[in-house]
Structure formats: C-alpha cells, structure tokens
Amino acid sequence: MIDCPAERTQDGTVLMRGAATMKIEASAPARDFAALFAGSDVEIALVDDFVTAMWWKLCMNSVGALSALALKPSGVLRGEAMSRVALAMIEECAAVGRAEGARLDQSIGEEILAQYRKHPADSVNSLLADRQAGRRMEWNERNGAIVRKGIKHGIPTPLNAMAAALLEAVEAKTV
C-alpha cells in the first residue's frame, strides 16, 4: 500500500505534501524488497496486519469523494456538516473492513478527520485532481469497492453508494 501525498500542479510540476510511505506485509521477501529502498526518500513499513493497514487507508480514501464532489480541497472537511458526513462514510467503510477481518478502532473516524485537519486546507486528493483534469477517477476502486464488499456482508453503505453513483455520473460522458 502506497501513501504518496503529492499533487500535480497546473504547470506540471509535482508538489510533495509529505513523505512517501509504503506499507508491505512483514515477511522475508518483503524485507528484501524494503532493502531496495534503503537510502531513498521512501519510508517502508513492514506490517504484521496488512488487512487492517489496507482498510485503514481505504477509510481515509473513502472521504476523498467528498472533495471530488464538492470540487473543493481537503479544507472542506473542516466544516461541521461535511465532518458529520465524512464520519458516517468512514464508519460504513470501517464496518465493512471489520467484516473482512480488519481490526479498526471505534475511534477511526475521529482519527482520520484529525489527519485531514492536519493537511493544508488547500491540499488536493487524487480524486479531486483527476476530476479537475478530466481524467478517469478511482471512485469504483474506492467507494465502489466498499459498496460491493458491504453487499457481500449484508452491511448497508448508503453514503459510499451515493458517492460512487454521483462520481460515476460525473465521469460519464453521456448526456
């Protein structure tokens, strides 16, 4: 799993908002792989519970749909109403993640909102950047995946389903 807080700017340069990190499941081959990055700017974390790490990241990414829908950077999540929606979206994702075997604390929503509030208010996630540039967005791999896994486990995910449907409609080139 890669977390690379970078944004492509208007002039084509890349603005790094933090260190690039890669989480990989702890194993002998993973340690060998991590050694390839020794001395680089990429931080490698070997994790014992990769399922939890992946679902935590998906919870974080799920609310990126709100920025893409509002056409506003991450500061939009600092408002009271958007914070409530974000918390509910994260809880949907966390419930599905728990059904998939992830060990996610009940406080995950507040933890993620705190992370977003630490980001500069003008930071742009990849869904918003792709929408603004007219590129294909990863809504199906994020919010759509939450919905599909929710259906598999009988867990309602209405907010993620709505986000996926709206982003699909935005992306569609039909009239």
N, C-alpha and C positions, 0 to 999 in steps of 0.2 A: 504494500500500500504506500503510495507516494503522496506527500503533502508538500507542495511547492507553491508558496504564496507569491505568485508572480503575476504581473499584468502586462499585457502588450499595450503600449501607448499609441496615440494617434500617429506618431512619426515612425512607428515600427520597432522602437526600442523596447526593452523589457525592464520593468520596474520590479525589483525584488523587495517584497514587504517583510521578509524573514528568511530564516534558514530553510533549506530544502531538507526534508527528512523522509526516510524510507523505513517502514516497519516490515520486517520479514519474520516468519515463524522460526523460532530458535531450533537449529539443527546443525549437524556438521557441515552439510553443503551450504547452508545459509551463512555460517561463519566464514567459509571460504569465499563466498560471494561478497560478504561485507568487507573482507580484506582487500578486494579490488578497489574500494573507495577510500582506503587509508590515505590520509593527507589531502583529501578533496574537501570541498565545501559542503558535501552531502553528509548529513548525520544519519547513521544507520542504527536502528534499534532492533535488537533481537527480542521478540516477544514470545512468551510461553503460550498465551491465549490469543491466537491470531483471529479467531472468530469474534471475540469481543472487540479487538482493535478495529476490525473491519466495520462492525456495526456501529461503533462509536463514531467513526469517520462518516458513515452514511447518515447517522443522526445529524451530524454537523452539516453535511452537504444538503440534506433534505430542505432546510430552510433557505438555501440559496435560491430556491424557486421564487420566494417572496420578492427578492431583489429583482429577479428577471421579470416578474410580472408587473412590479411597480415601476420598472425602469429607473431604479434608484440604487446607489451603492449601499454598503452594509450599514451605514448610519440609520437607514430606515428601520432597522430592528431595535433601535433605542426607544422608539415611541411605545407608549402603553398598549395601544390596540395591536400593533404588529408583534410586540413581545408576547402577548397572550396567544395570538395565532401561532407564532413560532414555537412556543412551549407545547401547544397541543399537537403540532406536527411532529415535533421531536418525540413526544410521548407515544404517538402512533408508531413511529419507527422503532423506538425502544421496545415497545410491547412485542412487535414482530421479531426484533432481534433476540429478545429473551426466548421466544418460542423456537428460534433457530439455534439456541444454545449459548447466546452471548450473556455475559454477566455484567449487566448495566445497572448502576445505582439508580435509585428513585430520583436522585438529585441531578441526573444527567441534563435535563432541560436547563436548569439554572446554571450548570457548569458551562454549557455551550453558549448560552446567552452572555455569560461573563466573558468568554473568549471573544465573541463578536464585538462586545463593547470595548475590548482592548485594541481591536483593529482600528486603524484610522477610519474615520467616518466616510471618507471618500474611496475606500478600497472596494474593488470590483471583483466579484467572484466569476468563475468561468462561464456559468450560465448567462449572467448578465452580459459579459463581454461577447459571448457568441451571439446573443440576441442582437446586441447593438451593431455587430459586424455583419449580420445577416447570415451567419453560419449555422449549421446544424447544432442543436443544443443536446446535452446529455440528460434531459428530463426522464427519458424512458429507462436509462440505466440507473437513475437515482430514484425519483419519486415513483416511477412505473414499477421498479423492482420491489419497492416497499409494498405497493398495492398488490402485486402478484403474490408475494410471499404472505401477505395478510390474508388473501383469499385462501391460500393453501392451508393456513392455520385457523381460519374462521375468525380472524381479527379484523374488525372494521377499521378502515383507513380513509375516512371521507375527505379529510383536508389534503392528504397526499394525492388522492384520486382526483380531486378538483384541480390541484396544481398541475398534475400530469395532463389532464384534459385541456386545461387552458393553454398550457405551453404547447401541446400538440396542435391546437387550433391556431395559435400564433405562428407556429412554424410552417403550417400547411400553406401552400402557395395557391390554393383554390379560392374561388370567390363564393 
